[in-house]
Amino acid sequence: MANTIALKRRIGSIKNTRQITKAMELVSASKMRSAQEYAKQSREYREIAYDLMAKLGQMNEVKTNQMFKSRKVKAKLHILITSNLTLAGAYNYNAIKQVTNSITEDRKSNIKSSVIAIGKQGAQHIRRLEGVDLLAVYTDFSDHPTENDIKPILNTVIELYQTEKVDAVSIVYTNFVSNLVQQIQETDLLPAKATEQVAKSNVYISNFEPSVDVVLDSIVTRLIEVQIWQALLESLASEHSMRMLAMKNATDNANDLIDDYTLQYNTARQANITQELAEIIGGAEALKE
């Protein structure tokens, strides 16, 4: 009897957990569709920004500009995008692993590493790394971040680079490909340079007004803002997708466990009934004697 009671309690506990995971799966599915559409809408804008950056990087006029000019890397800033919450599969782990590998490579090259963490999970990991400066942590982002949300990060990045406190800036995020595929990506933000993509535009810029530096500083700032913003949108879509899949798997596992424990419960219950019947029959036979 004690065995059946324990099994019944375990089944009830798993059913309660299943209700939670199912609810989280539905919420994540709803958020994922919204975040996915939001990320898709701005991808073309990002691609145009990449093309413009590539076109500018090919021009002789920009080679002396501080934002484009390469210098020996002594200090590097990593922007790490993770989530505030867990239960999202390998979403946080993959991003943290990528930035950890990059920091390890920095150490081999005697480069000082610093990190700006977007999301509590990444910040908690970076705090445990020796020799890495955690410059800032940003956690208050909605599913639809605005320019004002990105601006503090952008201003910090530009200031650190222009004052030569860092010599290179990169961003690590999860790129949303599909509901089943999300890829970790690390993109160099500064120094600004021609990307590997071939510029699609045929527009050639030859005159800068009022000056080359004024125009470039403004343009590069906006282009970096676009890259950070899109990286955040892609990460949000990936997070909700991976959490939805993780919760679906948890719900399916809960169903399997309930079936297994129900079978064990029925088997134990049948055994108890059989034993009780045997005791009753044995008692009746004893009275006849």
C-alpha positions as CSV (number, residue, x, y, z in Angstrom):
1,M,0.0,0.0,0.0
2,A,2.8,2.4,0.8
3,N,4.3,1.8,-2.6
4,T,1.1,2.7,-4.4
5,I,0.7,5.9,-2.3
6,A,4.2,7.0,-3.2
7,L,3.6,6.3,-6.9
8,K,0.3,8.2,-6.8
9,R,2.0,11.2,-5.2
10,R,4.8,11.1,-7.8
11,I,2.3,11.0,-10.6
12,G,0.5,14.0,-9.2
13,S,3.7,15.9,-8.8
14,I,4.7,15.2,-12.5
15,K,1.2,16.3,-13.7
16,N,1.7,19.6,-11.9
17,T,5.1,20.0,-13.5
18,R,3.6,19.2,-16.9
19,Q,1.0,21.9,-16.5
20,I,3.8,24.4,-15.9
21,T,6.0,23.3,-18.8
22,K,3.0,23.3,-21.1
23,A,2.0,26.8,-20.1
24,M,5.6,28.0,-20.6
25,E,5.7,26.3,-24.0
26,L,2.6,28.2,-25.1
27,V,3.8,31.5,-23.8
28,S,7.2,31.0,-25.5
29,A,5.5,30.0,-28.8
30,S,3.5,33.2,-28.7
31,K,6.5,35.4,-27.9
32,M,8.6,33.6,-30.5
33,R,6.2,34.4,-33.4
34,S,6.2,38.1,-32.4
35,A,9.9,38.3,-32.0
36,Q,10.6,36.4,-35.2
37,E,8.5,38.8,-37.2
38,Y,10.1,41.8,-35.5
39,A,13.6,40.4,-36.4
40,K,12.7,39.7,-40.0
41,Q,11.4,43.2,-40.6
42,S,14.7,44.8,-39.9
43,R,17.1,42.3,-41.5
44,E,17.0,44.1,-44.8
45,Y,18.0,47.3,-43.1
46,R,20.9,45.6,-41.4
47,E,22.1,44.1,-44.8
48,I,22.0,47.6,-46.3
49,A,24.0,48.9,-43.4
50,Y,26.6,46.1,-44.0
51,D,26.7,47.0,-47.7
52,L,27.3,50.7,-46.8
53,M,30.0,49.8,-44.3
54,A,31.7,47.7,-47.0
55,K,31.5,50.5,-49.5
56,L,32.9,53.1,-47.1
57,G,35.7,50.7,-46.1
58,Q,36.9,50.5,-49.7
59,M,37.3,54.3,-50.0
60,N,40.7,56.0,-49.6
61,E,39.2,59.0,-47.8
62,V,38.2,56.9,-44.7
63,K,41.4,55.0,-44.1
64,T,42.7,57.7,-41.7
65,N,39.5,58.1,-39.8
66,Q,39.7,56.9,-36.2
67,M,36.7,54.6,-36.5
68,F,38.1,52.8,-39.6
69,K,41.8,52.9,-38.7
70,S,43.2,49.7,-37.4
71,R,45.6,49.7,-34.5
72,K,47.5,47.1,-32.5
73,V,45.0,45.4,-30.2
74,K,46.0,45.6,-26.6
75,A,42.5,45.6,-25.1
76,K,39.3,44.1,-26.6
77,L,35.7,44.6,-25.6
78,H,33.2,41.8,-26.0
79,I,29.4,42.4,-26.0
80,L,27.7,39.2,-24.8
81,I,23.9,38.7,-25.3
82,T,22.2,36.1,-23.2
83,S,18.9,35.9,-21.3
84,N,17.8,36.9,-17.8
85,L,16.1,33.5,-17.4
86,T,17.1,29.8,-17.7
87,L,15.1,26.9,-19.1
88,A,16.0,27.8,-22.7
89,G,18.0,24.7,-23.7
90,A,21.5,25.5,-24.7
91,Y,20.8,29.1,-25.6
92,N,22.9,30.7,-22.8
93,Y,25.5,28.0,-22.8
94,N,26.4,28.4,-26.4
95,A,26.8,32.1,-26.2
96,I,28.8,31.9,-23.0
97,K,31.0,29.2,-24.5
98,Q,31.8,31.3,-27.6
99,V,32.8,34.4,-25.6
100,T,34.8,32.3,-23.2
101,N,36.7,30.8,-26.1
102,S,37.3,34.4,-27.5
103,I,38.6,35.5,-24.1
104,T,41.0,32.5,-24.0
105,E,42.4,33.5,-27.4
106,D,42.8,37.1,-26.1
107,R,44.9,35.8,-23.2
108,K,47.1,33.8,-25.5
109,S,47.8,37.0,-27.5
110,N,48.3,39.1,-24.3
111,I,45.1,41.1,-25.0
112,K,43.2,42.5,-22.0
113,S,39.5,41.4,-22.2
114,S,36.5,43.3,-21.0
115,V,32.8,42.5,-21.3
116,I,29.5,44.3,-21.6
117,A,26.8,41.7,-20.6
118,I,23.2,41.9,-21.9
119,G,21.3,39.4,-19.7
120,K,21.8,38.1,-16.2
121,Q,23.0,34.7,-17.2
122,G,26.0,35.9,-19.1
123,A,26.8,38.4,-16.4
124,Q,26.9,35.7,-13.7
125,H,29.4,33.7,-15.7
126,I,31.7,36.6,-16.5
127,R,31.9,37.6,-12.8
128,R,33.5,34.3,-12.1
129,L,36.2,34.7,-14.7
130,E,39.6,36.0,-13.5
131,G,41.3,38.8,-15.3
132,V,38.1,39.9,-17.2
133,D,36.5,43.3,-16.5
134,L,32.7,43.3,-16.4
135,L,32.1,46.9,-17.4
136,A,28.3,46.9,-17.5
137,V,25.2,44.7,-17.2
138,Y,21.9,45.4,-19.0
139,T,18.9,43.4,-18.1
140,D,15.8,45.6,-18.6
141,F,15.0,44.8,-22.2
142,S,11.5,44.1,-23.6
143,D,10.8,41.9,-26.5
144,H,10.7,45.0,-28.7
145,P,13.8,47.1,-27.8
146,T,13.8,50.7,-28.9
147,E,16.6,53.1,-29.8
148,N,16.6,54.5,-26.3
149,D,17.3,50.9,-25.0
150,I,20.3,50.6,-27.2
151,K,21.7,54.1,-26.8
152,P,23.5,53.5,-23.4
153,I,25.3,50.5,-24.8
154,L,26.2,52.4,-28.0
155,N,27.5,55.4,-26.2
156,T,29.7,53.3,-24.0
157,V,31.2,51.4,-26.9
158,I,31.9,54.6,-28.9
159,E,33.5,56.3,-25.9
160,L,35.7,53.4,-25.0
161,Y,36.9,53.0,-28.6
162,Q,37.5,56.7,-29.3
163,T,39.4,57.2,-26.0
164,E,41.5,54.1,-27.0
165,K,40.6,52.3,-23.8
166,V,39.8,49.4,-26.1
167,D,41.2,48.7,-29.6
168,A,38.6,46.3,-30.9
169,V,34.9,45.6,-30.2
170,S,33.0,42.4,-31.1
171,I,29.5,41.2,-30.3
172,V,28.4,37.6,-29.5
173,Y,24.8,36.7,-30.1
174,T,22.5,33.9,-31.3
175,N,21.3,34.3,-34.9
176,F,17.8,33.0,-35.6
177,V,17.7,30.9,-38.7
178,S,14.5,28.9,-38.1
179,N,12.4,27.4,-35.3
180,L,14.8,24.5,-35.2
181,V,18.1,26.1,-36.1
182,Q,19.8,28.9,-34.2
183,Q,23.5,29.7,-34.7
184,I,26.0,31.4,-32.5
185,Q,27.7,34.3,-34.2
186,E,30.5,36.7,-33.3
187,T,30.7,39.9,-35.3
188,D,33.4,42.5,-35.2
189,L,32.0,46.0,-34.7
190,L,35.1,48.1,-34.4
191,P,37.3,49.1,-36.1
192,A,34.8,49.5,-38.9
193,K,35.9,47.8,-42.0
194,A,34.7,46.3,-45.2
195,T,32.8,43.1,-44.5
196,E,33.2,39.9,-46.3
197,Q,29.9,40.6,-48.1
198,V,30.1,42.1,-51.6
199,A,28.5,45.5,-51.6
200,K,25.3,45.4,-53.7
201,S,25.0,49.1,-54.1
202,N,26.4,50.9,-57.1
203,V,26.4,54.3,-55.4
204,Y,29.9,55.8,-55.1
205,I,30.4,58.5,-52.5
206,S,33.0,61.0,-53.5
207,N,32.2,64.2,-51.5
208,F,31.8,64.6,-47.8
209,E,30.1,67.6,-46.2
210,P,30.9,69.3,-43.9
211,S,34.0,67.0,-43.5
212,V,35.1,63.4,-43.8
213,D,35.4,62.9,-40.0
214,V,32.1,64.4,-39.1
215,V,30.2,62.4,-41.7
216,L,31.9,59.2,-40.9
217,D,31.6,59.5,-37.1
218,S,27.9,59.9,-37.5
219,I,27.4,57.2,-40.1
220,V,29.5,54.6,-38.3
221,T,27.7,55.3,-35.0
222,R,24.4,54.6,-36.7
223,L,25.7,51.5,-38.5
224,I,27.0,50.1,-35.2
225,E,23.7,50.8,-33.5
226,V,21.9,48.9,-36.3
227,Q,24.2,45.9,-35.7
228,I,23.7,45.8,-32.0
229,W,19.9,46.3,-32.3
230,Q,19.6,43.5,-34.9
231,A,21.8,41.2,-32.8
232,L,19.5,41.7,-29.9
233,L,16.4,41.0,-32.0
234,E,17.9,37.8,-33.4
235,S,18.8,36.7,-29.9
236,L,15.3,37.3,-28.5
237,A,13.8,35.3,-31.3
238,S,16.3,32.5,-30.7
239,E,15.7,32.5,-27.0
240,H,11.9,32.2,-27.2
241,S,12.3,29.4,-29.9
242,M,14.8,27.4,-27.8
243,R,12.7,27.8,-24.7
244,M,9.6,26.7,-26.6
245,L,11.4,23.5,-27.8
246,A,12.9,22.9,-24.3
247,M,9.5,23.1,-22.7
248,K,7.9,20.9,-25.3
249,N,10.6,18.3,-24.7
250,A,10.0,18.6,-20.9
251,T,6.2,18.2,-21.5
252,D,6.7,15.1,-23.6
253,N,9.1,13.6,-21.1
254,A,6.5,14.3,-18.3
255,N,3.9,12.4,-20.4
256,D,6.3,9.5,-20.8
257,L,7.0,9.4,-17.0
258,I,3.3,9.6,-16.2
259,D,2.6,6.6,-18.4
260,D,5.5,4.6,-16.9
261,Y,4.5,5.4,-13.3
262,T,0.8,4.8,-14.1
263,L,1.7,1.3,-15.3
264,Q,3.8,0.7,-12.2
265,Y,0.9,2.0,-10.0
266,N,-1.6,-0.3,-11.7
267,T,0.7,-3.2,-11.4
268,A,1.4,-2.5,-7.7
269,R,-2.3,-2.0,-7.0
270,Q,-3.2,-5.2,-8.7
271,A,-0.6,-7.0,-6.7
272,N,-2.1,-5.5,-3.5
273,I,-5.6,-6.6,-4.5
274,T,-4.3,-10.1,-5.3
275,Q,-2.5,-10.3,-1.9
276,E,-5.7,-9.2,-0.1
277,L,-7.8,-11.7,-1.9
278,A,-5.3,-14.5,-1.0
279,E,-5.4,-13.5,2.6
280,I,-9.2,-13.5,2.7
281,I,-9.4,-16.9,1.0
282,G,-6.8,-18.2,3.4
283,G,-8.7,-16.9,6.4
284,A,-11.9,-18.4,5.1
285,E,-10.2,-21.8,4.7
286,A,-8.8,-21.6,8.1
287,L,-12.3,-21.0,9.7
288,K,-13.7,-24.1,7.9
289,E,-11.1,-26.3,9.6
